[in-house]
């Protein structure tokens, strides 16, 4: 059944008849990409809106603004967006929405939208650029829009739903407001359960971002260990910073050719190679310590036969960015990572204390052995008879005479070798003694 549309709005299914006009519309987000720089000086974001009159992902909207903070604050699929005075245009036969300087927006986050409208006045949470608060009719329509499609990926009554079993390579449902929601089978897994030649969705904390030649390496961990990963040993230099390169710009520190690996230590860190456009986004927006969602990562062998991931360009949507920062730390997947991080920290601290204690004992034993050796050398020196001054002079004179004799012998040997070489190389036709 079609939703009742408030006065002044047009349905998304009828936009083909409004090309080259400015309209007001309202729809539920079915796909979106994070904000990024346009080819000029503006910021831009792309998203798709649908309503009950569309049977696919709806219309694509491109929104431009001079400042990033002025763009629509879309947090996840399932958010409902109101656009006023957006221009409808046609490009290569495709109808799409394009913002103008007069375009305004309102976003109703999916988490704030209930399954049913309560009786009485509504007070939904919303974000807006400017203008007055949205009317009650828009709030009621937002509830109908959000629930006109399957609520699984963005259920407001249950911000996150995870199976009671431990997440593995088999599908589990795990979605949250503030992090990407998936309108497909969820392939979320932990690093410990990842297998070679499979595709997974991952959530973890960024250890570092390492720019390369067109590819950015994202080091991430969810604090689960996989035996196929590289083993980072405590106290060793960062293997990627030990080749003489100055990585100070990457870490914001003083110039240095080496940097200690910041942890975690052991087989906890997965390197994911990011290709465009994911690499551009990561290099400009992803920072160490942030929590990220990676969609559709391929797990494979590296050239060193260690497990690694790769994230290539989406063939169906080359603009799609599948690396997203999760700012909402109430996300259960983020909370699970934090819990495992605390457990890892306690375990590592115990191991570190035991290692230091053992090294201290070894140092004490080595120190005693060295002291005993020094004492023995001193005793041996003390037992040797002391020489008189006359005996010391005779020893010194004898040593000097031996050195002079050796030098004279070396000179004689050199002259003898030169004479023999001249005889061997002499021309028989010119030699007068032949």
ABEGO torsion letter per residue (X at the ends): XBBBBBBGBBBAAAAAAABGBBBBBBBBBABBBBBBBBABABBBBBBBBBBAABABAEBBBBBBBABAAABBBBABBGBBBBBBGBBBBBBGGBBBBBBBAABBBBBBBAAABBABBBBEBBBBBBBBABEBBBBAAAAAAAAAAAAABBAAABBAABABBBBABBBBABBBBBBBBGBBBBABBBABBBAAABBBGBBBBBBBBBABBBBBBGBBBBBBBAGBBBAABBBBBBGBBBAAAAAGBBAAAAAGBBBBABBBBAOBBEBABBBBBBBOAAAAAAAAABBBGBBBBBBGBBBBBBAAGBBBBBBBBBAABAABBABBBBABAABAAAAAAAAAAAAAAAAAAAAAAAAAAAAAAAAAAAAAAAAAAAAAAAAAAAABBBBBAAAAAAAAAAAAAAAAAAAAAAAAAAAAAAAAAAAAABBAAABAAX
